[in-house]
Amino acid sequence: MKIFGGLDDQIILLIWSKLSHKPFVLSESHLLKCQGYGAIFQGLMHPFDTTRPLHELMVSFLLSLGNVRTFNVILFVVLLLNFVLSFSYFKKYKFGLIYSLIFSLSSYMWVHLVHLSLLSIWLIPLFMSLYERLWGKFEVRKILIMGLYISLAVLFSNYLGFFVLVLFVVLTLSRILAERIFLKEFKISHVENLAGTLLISFVAVVLILSPYLQSTYLSSKERSVQFGLDRKMTRTYEDFFYFSSRPWYFFLPSVKNPVFGMYSQRIYDRIEETNYFLADDYQWSEHSANYFGLALLIFSVYVFILVFLKGNNNAKTDLASLLITLAVLVSVMMPPYFTVSGVKIFTPGFLVYRLFPMFRSTVRLSIIVLFCLLVSLAKGVEYICANGLLNLKLLRTVLIFVAVFTLVETYVPVDVLELNEPSQVYKYINDNTDLTAVIAVYPYQETREALYWIDIHRRCLINIRGLRTSSFNSETFTHNISSEEGRLDLVAAGVDYLVVMKYPESQKLAADLDADPNFSLVIELEDSYLYEIK
């Protein structure tokens, strides 16, 4: 089977289809006795006990009815939805197909390809379609629809839903400001729409998330911790620096881009050499999504200047409200503060940390910023075409060039892993060990594949990749196996078998295990050793 993105965060969804043959039920019930499995499958078994219940409900149900390839089918459907709903919004503008392609094939899409919740960017153009119908006088029906939609977006994708809510608030306030500046008017209906929508969405979200809120925030400390994992979604202050944006991220292609990546890497290396405290946090798997393409940015700026120089007040109002929104969102994406000559200058990103500490990756707001940029460009080009400010054929040629160049600039290659046959050691474990046996795998890079083949070995894997509790860190635990102290930890943890995959760094460990009285070699296979722990 081809696995897009390799075995990353989507691995839980991939293996759920192997282990669940009835919606919301882990068919291999004996696996729930393993602490790690209980934690990673919690949301799929109890969707309404999570922060994105609609997403967990949908994928858990669909994957249980299908097989391991169902994930790829769902992935394709989400990508199709992204394009269809973005085109459904942009088709009212000239060159709507171009804007839709740039949005649905953005760097954000490539970076988050296998994260279904984050990939569901169709939520954004659908929101804007509803929002534009909301403008005008106060109507309860429209307010109700808008409030319910925002709440459903939050419940489907906590990050994107929260960002849609932020977009709604900022866009409305920006509209009020722009109308005041250019049209010299103030519509109380905007305030009424804002207040009514926020009230309805807040009430709906709280009601549906009540099981999660009750067990996480309104219960005792012991009840809010399940399987050793603290369910309260708070993040450290440092995370809001690591996972925020920097101004230069918007102007440098991903270091993984096959055409321009090498040049970006050189510039990032130079920036890091400055030793500025914000200069060494670049992570291509997150920050690549900040790049929209230089051709797109340059052309957009030209269009905006043209509209503000020659446009009427209505055109300026529309464009200004979007550009103010864009500027505010970019400021929110910045780290909580930066320093100039040792003086701290705080940004709106600090407010996110103080008010919404569960949303640490403010860099993910980039897809909202891109959408606002494309809507601004679409409106600007529409005005230019309607008033004959530029030759239409020339404009079409330039836009096609911008689109093609942008898609090349923003492309981030996706790893494709082919996994068809498991290691023989996992088949051996299933055939020759007790069903309640606990296994560990070494080295750490093999633990994810060991989890993927859970349907073959059907045993408790103690060192699941990424598993961390207050008293256990899977990565540290696995790396320590190479030491005598770490092997004693294996014994103390009640591990019955140790799988050592044949890597160069594994040879010394194999020799140490042969000399350790607590370990006995069960079998040596082509790619691995299996040791029993006494």
C-alpha positions as CSV (number, residue, x, y, z in Angstrom):
1,M,0.0,0.0,0.0
2,K,1.2,3.5,-0.8
3,I,1.2,5.7,2.3
4,F,1.4,9.4,1.5
5,G,3.5,11.4,3.9
6,G,5.2,8.3,5.4
7,L,4.1,7.0,8.8
8,D,3.4,10.4,10.4
9,D,0.5,11.5,12.7
10,Q,-2.0,9.8,10.4
11,I,-0.8,6.4,11.5
12,I,-3.5,6.2,14.2
13,L,-6.2,6.5,11.5
14,L,-4.4,4.0,9.3
15,I,-4.3,1.3,11.9
16,W,-7.8,2.0,13.3
17,S,-9.3,0.5,10.1
18,K,-7.3,-2.7,10.9
19,L,-8.4,-2.9,14.5
20,S,-12.0,-1.7,14.4
21,H,-14.6,-3.7,12.6
22,K,-17.5,-2.0,14.4
23,P,-17.8,1.8,14.7
24,F,-16.2,3.2,17.9
25,V,-15.1,-0.3,19.1
26,L,-11.5,-1.7,19.3
27,S,-12.1,-5.2,18.1
28,E,-8.9,-6.5,19.7
29,S,-10.1,-5.7,23.2
30,H,-7.1,-7.2,24.9
31,L,-5.0,-4.3,23.5
32,L,-6.9,-1.8,25.7
33,K,-5.0,-3.2,28.7
34,C,-1.9,-1.5,27.3
35,Q,-1.7,2.1,28.6
36,G,-0.5,3.6,25.3
37,Y,-3.2,2.1,23.1
38,G,-5.9,3.3,25.4
39,A,-4.5,6.8,25.0
40,I,-4.0,6.9,21.3
41,F,-7.4,5.3,20.4
42,Q,-9.4,7.3,23.0
43,G,-10.7,9.9,20.6
44,L,-11.8,7.3,18.0
45,M,-13.7,5.2,20.6
46,H,-15.2,8.3,22.3
47,P,-15.5,11.1,19.7
48,F,-17.6,13.4,21.9
49,D,-14.9,13.3,24.6
50,T,-12.5,15.2,22.3
51,T,-12.0,18.8,21.1
52,R,-13.0,18.0,17.5
53,P,-15.9,15.5,18.0
54,L,-17.3,15.8,14.4
55,H,-14.0,15.0,12.8
56,E,-13.3,12.0,15.1
57,L,-16.9,10.8,14.7
58,M,-16.6,10.9,10.9
59,V,-13.2,9.3,10.4
60,S,-13.8,6.6,13.1
61,F,-17.1,5.6,11.6
62,L,-15.8,5.5,8.0
63,L,-12.5,3.7,8.8
64,S,-14.3,1.1,10.8
65,L,-16.5,0.3,7.8
66,G,-13.6,0.2,5.3
67,N,-10.0,-1.0,5.3
68,V,-6.5,0.5,5.5
69,R,-6.9,2.0,2.0
70,T,-10.0,3.9,3.2
71,F,-7.7,6.6,4.6
72,N,-6.4,7.4,1.1
73,V,-10.0,7.6,-0.2
74,I,-11.0,10.1,2.5
75,L,-7.8,12.0,1.8
76,F,-8.7,12.3,-1.9
77,V,-12.3,13.4,-1.0
78,V,-11.0,16.2,1.2
79,L,-8.7,17.4,-1.5
80,L,-11.5,17.4,-3.9
81,L,-13.7,19.3,-1.5
82,N,-11.0,21.9,-1.0
83,F,-11.0,22.6,-4.7
84,V,-14.7,22.4,-5.4
85,L,-15.7,24.7,-2.5
86,S,-12.9,27.2,-3.2
87,F,-14.0,27.3,-6.9
88,S,-17.6,27.6,-5.8
89,Y,-16.7,30.8,-4.0
90,F,-14.2,32.2,-6.6
91,K,-16.2,31.5,-9.7
92,K,-18.1,34.7,-9.4
93,Y,-14.8,36.5,-10.1
94,K,-12.9,36.6,-13.4
95,F,-10.1,34.1,-13.4
96,G,-11.7,32.3,-10.4
97,L,-10.1,29.0,-11.5
98,I,-6.7,30.5,-11.0
99,Y,-7.4,31.7,-7.5
100,S,-9.0,28.3,-6.6
101,L,-5.9,26.4,-7.8
102,I,-3.5,28.6,-5.9
103,F,-5.6,28.2,-2.7
104,S,-6.2,24.4,-2.9
105,L,-2.6,23.6,-4.0
106,S,-0.9,26.0,-1.6
107,S,2.2,25.2,0.4
108,Y,-0.1,24.8,3.4
109,M,-1.8,21.9,1.6
110,W,1.5,20.1,0.8
111,V,2.7,20.5,4.4
112,H,-0.5,19.3,6.0
113,L,-1.4,16.7,3.4
114,V,-2.0,13.8,5.8
115,H,-3.5,15.8,8.6
116,L,-7.2,15.5,7.7
117,S,-8.4,17.9,10.3
118,L,-5.9,20.6,9.3
119,L,-6.3,19.8,5.6
120,S,-10.0,20.6,5.5
121,I,-9.5,24.1,4.3
122,W,-12.8,23.9,2.4
123,L,-14.2,25.3,5.7
124,I,-12.7,28.7,4.8
125,P,-14.4,29.5,1.4
126,L,-17.6,28.1,2.7
127,F,-17.4,30.5,5.6
128,M,-16.8,33.4,3.3
129,S,-19.8,32.5,1.2
130,L,-22.0,32.6,4.2
131,Y,-20.4,35.7,5.7
132,E,-21.0,37.8,2.6
133,R,-24.7,36.9,2.7
134,L,-24.7,38.1,6.3
135,W,-23.8,41.6,5.4
136,G,-26.6,44.1,5.6
137,K,-29.4,44.5,8.1
138,F,-29.7,42.3,11.2
139,E,-31.7,39.1,10.5
140,V,-32.1,36.4,13.1
141,R,-32.1,33.6,10.4
142,K,-28.8,34.7,9.0
143,I,-27.3,35.1,12.4
144,L,-28.4,31.6,13.4
145,I,-26.9,30.1,10.2
146,M,-23.6,31.9,10.7
147,G,-23.3,31.0,14.4
148,L,-24.1,27.4,13.8
149,Y,-21.7,27.1,11.0
150,I,-18.8,28.6,13.0
151,S,-19.6,26.2,15.9
152,L,-19.7,23.2,13.5
153,A,-16.3,24.4,12.0
154,V,-14.8,24.5,15.5
155,L,-16.2,21.1,16.3
156,F,-14.8,19.6,13.1
157,S,-11.4,21.1,13.1
158,N,-10.4,22.8,16.3
159,Y,-7.6,24.8,14.7
160,L,-9.3,25.8,11.5
161,G,-12.6,26.4,13.3
162,F,-10.9,28.7,15.8
163,F,-9.1,30.5,13.0
164,V,-12.5,30.9,11.1
165,L,-13.9,32.5,14.3
166,V,-10.9,34.8,14.5
167,L,-11.4,35.7,10.8
168,F,-15.1,36.5,11.5
169,V,-14.3,38.8,14.3
170,V,-11.4,40.6,12.7
171,L,-13.1,40.9,9.3
172,T,-16.2,42.4,10.9
173,L,-14.3,45.0,12.9
174,S,-12.1,45.8,9.9
175,R,-15.3,46.3,7.8
176,I,-16.6,48.8,10.4
177,L,-13.3,50.7,10.4
178,A,-13.0,50.8,6.6
179,E,-16.6,52.0,6.2
180,R,-15.9,54.7,8.7
181,I,-12.8,55.9,6.9
182,F,-13.9,55.7,3.2
183,L,-17.7,56.0,3.4
184,K,-18.1,58.1,6.5
185,E,-20.8,55.8,7.9
186,F,-21.3,53.4,10.7
187,K,-23.8,50.5,10.5
188,I,-25.1,49.2,13.8
189,S,-26.1,46.0,12.1
190,H,-22.4,44.9,11.9
191,V,-22.2,45.0,15.7
192,E,-25.5,43.2,16.1
193,N,-24.4,40.5,13.6
194,L,-21.1,40.1,15.4
195,A,-22.6,39.9,18.9
196,G,-25.4,37.5,17.8
197,T,-23.1,35.2,15.9
198,L,-20.6,35.0,18.7
199,L,-23.3,34.2,21.3
200,I,-24.9,31.4,19.2
201,S,-21.5,29.8,18.3
202,F,-20.3,30.0,21.9
203,V,-23.5,28.3,23.3
204,A,-23.4,25.6,20.6
205,V,-19.8,24.7,21.1
206,V,-20.1,24.6,24.9
207,L,-23.2,22.4,24.8
208,I,-21.6,19.9,22.4
209,L,-18.2,19.9,24.1
210,S,-19.7,19.6,27.5
211,P,-18.5,15.9,28.0
212,Y,-15.0,17.0,27.2
213,L,-15.1,20.1,29.3
214,Q,-16.7,18.2,32.2
215,S,-14.0,15.5,32.3
216,T,-11.1,17.8,31.6
217,Y,-11.7,21.1,33.3
218,L,-14.5,20.6,35.8
219,S,-13.4,17.4,37.4
220,S,-10.7,16.5,39.8
221,K,-7.1,16.3,38.7
222,E,-7.2,12.5,38.8
223,R,-10.3,12.3,36.5
224,S,-8.8,14.8,34.0
225,V,-5.8,12.5,33.5
226,Q,-6.5,9.3,31.5
227,F,-3.9,6.7,30.8
228,G,-1.3,8.9,32.4
229,L,-1.9,11.7,29.8
230,D,-3.0,15.1,31.0
231,R,-6.0,16.0,28.8
232,K,-5.9,19.8,29.5
233,M,-4.7,21.4,26.2
234,T,-2.2,24.0,27.5
235,R,1.1,24.8,25.9
236,T,4.4,26.2,27.2
237,Y,5.3,29.8,26.6
238,E,8.3,28.6,24.5
239,D,5.9,26.8,22.1
240,F,4.5,30.1,21.1
241,F,7.9,31.1,19.8
242,Y,8.8,27.8,18.1
243,F,5.5,27.5,16.3
244,S,4.9,31.2,15.4
245,S,5.9,33.0,12.2
246,R,8.7,35.3,11.2
247,P,8.5,38.1,8.6
248,W,11.1,36.4,6.4
249,Y,9.1,33.1,6.2
250,F,6.7,34.9,3.8
251,F,9.5,35.7,1.3
252,L,11.5,32.4,1.3
253,P,10.3,29.2,-0.4
254,S,10.4,26.0,1.6
255,V,13.9,24.5,2.0
256,K,12.3,21.3,0.6
257,N,11.2,23.0,-2.7
258,P,13.1,21.1,-5.5
259,V,13.7,24.3,-7.5
260,F,14.4,27.1,-4.9
261,G,15.0,25.1,-1.7
262,M,18.8,25.2,-1.8
263,Y,18.8,29.0,-2.1
264,S,16.4,29.3,0.8
265,Q,18.6,27.0,2.9
266,R,21.6,29.2,2.4
267,I,19.7,32.3,3.4
268,Y,18.2,30.6,6.5
269,D,21.8,29.5,7.5
270,R,22.9,33.2,7.2
271,I,19.9,34.3,9.3
272,E,20.8,31.7,12.0
273,E,24.4,32.9,12.1
274,T,23.1,36.2,13.5
275,N,22.4,34.4,16.8
276,Y,19.2,36.4,17.2
277,F,16.9,34.4,19.5
278,L,14.2,34.2,16.8
279,A,16.5,33.1,14.0
280,D,17.0,29.4,14.6
281,D,13.4,28.0,15.0
282,Y,12.7,27.3,11.3
283,Q,10.8,24.0,10.9
284,W,10.0,23.2,7.3
285,S,7.1,20.9,8.2
286,E,5.2,23.9,9.7
287,H,6.8,27.1,8.5
288,S,6.9,26.2,4.8
289,A,3.1,27.0,4.8
290,N,3.9,30.7,5.3
291,Y,5.2,31.0,1.7
292,F,2.6,32.1,-0.8
293,G,5.0,32.9,-3.7
294,L,6.9,36.0,-4.6
295,A,5.1,36.4,-8.0
296,L,1.8,36.3,-6.3
297,L,2.8,38.9,-3.6
298,I,4.4,41.3,-6.2
299,F,1.4,41.2,-8.5
300,S,-1.1,41.6,-5.6
301,V,0.7,44.7,-4.3
302,Y,0.6,46.2,-7.9
303,V,-3.2,45.5,-8.1
304,F,-3.8,47.0,-4.6
305,I,-1.9,50.2,-5.4
306,L,-3.8,50.6,-8.7
307,V,-7.2,50.2,-7.0
308,F,-6.3,52.7,-4.2
309,L,-5.0,55.2,-6.7
310,K,-7.9,55.0,-9.2
311,G,-10.7,53.2,-7.4
312,N,-13.9,54.7,-5.9
313,N,-14.7,54.7,-2.3
314,N,-16.8,51.4,-2.4
315,A,-13.9,49.6,-4.0
316,K,-11.4,51.0,-1.5
317,T,-13.7,50.0,1.4
318,D,-13.9,46.4,0.2
319,L,-10.2,46.2,-0.3
320,A,-9.2,48.0,2.8
321,S,-11.4,45.8,5.1
322,L,-9.6,42.7,3.7
323,L,-6.1,44.2,3.9
324,I,-6.6,45.4,7.5
325,T,-7.8,41.9,8.3
326,L,-4.8,40.4,6.6
327,A,-2.4,42.7,8.5
328,V,-4.0,41.9,11.9
329,L,-3.8,38.1,11.2
330,V,-0.2,38.4,10.2
331,S,0.6,40.2,13.5
332,V,-1.2,37.5,15.4
333,M,1.0,34.9,13.8
334,M,4.2,36.6,15.1
335,P,5.9,35.4,18.3
336,P,4.6,36.9,21.6
337,Y,7.5,39.4,21.5
338,F,10.6,40.4,19.7
339,T,13.5,42.5,20.9
340,V,15.1,45.6,19.5
341,S,18.4,46.6,21.3
342,G,17.4,44.5,24.2
343,V,13.9,46.0,24.6
344,K,10.9,43.7,24.4
345,I,8.2,44.6,22.0
346,F,5.0,42.6,22.5
347,T,2.8,41.5,19.6
348,P,-0.8,40.4,19.4
349,G,0.6,36.8,19.4
350,F,1.1,37.4,23.1
351,L,-2.7,37.6,23.5
352,V,-3.2,34.2,21.9
353,Y,-0.9,32.7,24.5
354,R,-2.7,34.4,27.4
355,L,-6.3,33.8,26.1
356,F,-6.1,30.7,24.0
357,P,-3.0,28.7,25.2
358,M,-4.3,25.5,23.5
359,F,-3.6,27.0,20.0
360,R,0.2,27.2,20.0
361,S,0.8,26.9,16.2
362,T,-0.2,30.3,15.2
363,V,1.8,29.8,12.1
364,R,-1.1,27.7,10.8
365,L,-3.1,31.0,10.4
366,S,-1.2,31.3,7.1
367,I,-4.0,29.6,5.2
368,I,-6.5,32.2,6.4
369,V,-4.0,34.9,5.4
370,L,-3.6,33.4,1.9
371,F,-7.3,33.2,1.5
372,C,-7.7,36.9,2.4
373,L,-4.9,37.8,0.0
374,L,-6.6,35.9,-2.8
375,V,-10.0,37.4,-2.1
376,S,-8.4,40.9,-2.1
377,L,-6.7,40.1,-5.4
378,A,-9.9,38.8,-6.9
379,K,-11.8,41.9,-5.9
380,G,-9.0,44.2,-7.1
381,V,-8.7,42.5,-10.5
382,E,-12.5,42.5,-10.8
383,Y,-12.6,46.3,-10.4
384,I,-9.7,46.8,-12.8
385,C,-11.5,44.7,-15.5
386,A,-14.8,46.4,-14.9
387,N,-13.2,49.9,-15.4
388,G,-10.7,49.1,-18.1
389,L,-7.7,50.0,-16.1
390,L,-5.6,47.3,-17.8
391,N,-5.7,45.4,-21.0
392,L,-7.7,42.2,-20.4
393,K,-5.5,39.9,-22.6
394,L,-2.4,41.2,-20.9
395,L,-4.0,40.7,-17.5
396,R,-5.0,37.1,-18.3
397,T,-1.4,36.4,-19.5
398,V,0.2,37.8,-16.4
399,L,-2.2,35.9,-14.1
400,I,-1.6,32.6,-15.8
401,F,2.2,33.2,-15.5
402,V,1.7,34.1,-11.8
403,A,-0.4,31.0,-11.2
404,V,2.1,28.6,-12.8
405,F,5.1,30.2,-11.2
406,T,3.4,30.3,-7.8
407,L,2.5,26.5,-8.0
408,V,6.1,25.8,-8.7
409,E,7.4,28.1,-5.9
410,T,5.1,26.7,-3.2
411,Y,5.4,23.0,-4.0
412,V,6.7,20.9,-1.1
413,P,7.5,17.3,-2.0
414,V,5.5,14.6,-0.2
415,D,7.1,11.3,0.9
416,V,5.4,8.2,-0.4
417,L,6.1,5.1,1.6
418,E,5.3,1.6,0.2
419,L,4.4,-0.9,2.9
420,N,3.2,-4.3,1.8
421,E,4.9,-6.9,4.0
422,P,5.7,-6.8,7.7
423,S,9.0,-7.9,9.2
424,Q,9.0,-11.7,9.9
425,V,9.6,-11.0,13.5
426,Y,6.1,-9.6,14.0
427,K,4.6,-12.8,12.5
428,Y,6.8,-14.9,14.7
429,I,5.7,-13.0,17.8
430,N,2.0,-13.5,17.0
431,D,2.6,-17.3,16.4
432,N,4.9,-18.0,19.3
433,T,4.2,-15.7,22.3
434,D,1.4,-15.2,24.7
435,L,-1.4,-12.8,23.8
436,T,-0.7,-10.7,26.9
437,A,3.0,-10.3,26.2
438,V,4.5,-6.8,26.2
439,I,7.1,-5.9,23.6
440,A,9.6,-3.1,23.0
441,V,11.3,-2.2,19.7
442,Y,14.8,-0.8,19.1
443,P,15.9,1.5,17.5
444,Y,13.4,4.4,17.9
445,Q,12.8,5.0,14.2
446,E,11.3,1.5,14.0
447,T,8.7,2.0,16.6
448,R,6.3,3.7,14.2
449,E,6.4,0.8,11.8
450,A,6.0,-1.6,14.7
451,L,2.8,0.2,15.6
452,Y,1.6,0.1,11.9
453,W,1.9,-3.7,12.0
454,I,-0.1,-4.0,15.2
455,D,-2.6,-6.2,13.4
456,I,0.2,-8.7,12.7
457,H,1.9,-9.0,16.1
458,R,-1.3,-8.1,18.2
459,R,0.8,-7.3,21.3
460,C,1.2,-4.4,23.6
461,L,4.0,-2.1,22.3
462,I,5.3,-0.2,25.3
463,N,7.4,2.4,23.4
464,I,4.9,3.8,21.0
465,R,6.5,6.6,19.1
466,G,5.7,10.0,20.6
467,L,4.1,8.6,23.7
468,R,4.8,10.8,26.7
469,T,3.3,10.8,30.2
470,S,4.3,12.4,33.5
471,S,6.5,9.4,34.2
472,F,7.3,7.9,30.8
473,N,8.9,9.2,27.7
474,S,9.0,6.7,24.8
475,E,11.9,8.3,23.0
476,T,14.1,8.5,26.1
477,F,13.1,5.0,27.1
478,T,14.0,3.6,23.7
479,H,17.4,5.3,23.4
480,N,18.4,4.2,26.9
481,I,18.0,0.5,25.9
482,S,21.6,0.8,24.6
483,S,22.8,1.3,28.2
484,E,22.8,-1.2,31.1
485,E,20.6,1.1,33.1
486,G,18.1,1.3,30.3
487,R,17.9,-2.5,30.0
488,L,17.2,-2.7,33.7
489,D,14.3,-0.3,33.0
490,L,12.9,-2.8,30.5
491,V,12.9,-5.5,33.2
492,A,11.3,-3.1,35.7
493,A,8.6,-2.1,33.2
494,G,7.5,-5.7,32.8
495,V,8.5,-6.0,29.1
496,D,8.6,-9.6,28.0
497,Y,10.3,-9.4,24.6
498,L,12.7,-6.9,22.9
499,V,12.8,-6.6,19.1
500,V,16.1,-5.3,17.8
501,M,16.0,-4.4,14.2
502,K,19.3,-4.8,12.3
503,Y,20.9,-1.3,12.0
504,P,24.6,-0.5,12.3
505,E,23.9,1.1,15.7
506,S,22.2,-2.1,16.8
507,Q,25.2,-4.4,16.5
508,K,26.8,-3.3,19.8
509,L,23.5,-3.6,21.6
510,A,23.1,-7.2,20.3
511,A,26.5,-8.1,21.6
512,D,25.7,-6.5,25.0
513,L,22.4,-8.4,25.2
514,D,24.1,-11.7,24.4
515,A,26.2,-11.1,27.5
516,D,23.4,-9.9,29.7
517,P,21.9,-12.7,31.9
518,N,18.5,-11.0,31.8
519,F,18.1,-11.5,28.1
520,S,18.1,-14.6,26.0
521,L,18.1,-14.7,22.2
522,V,14.9,-16.4,20.9
523,I,15.5,-16.2,17.2
524,E,17.6,-14.3,14.7
525,L,15.9,-13.4,11.5
526,E,17.1,-11.7,8.3
527,D,16.3,-8.2,9.5
528,S,16.0,-8.5,13.3
529,Y,16.7,-10.2,16.6
530,L,14.1,-11.3,19.1
531,Y,15.1,-11.4,22.8
532,E,13.1,-12.7,25.7
533,I,13.5,-10.8,29.0
534,K,13.7,-13.0,32.1
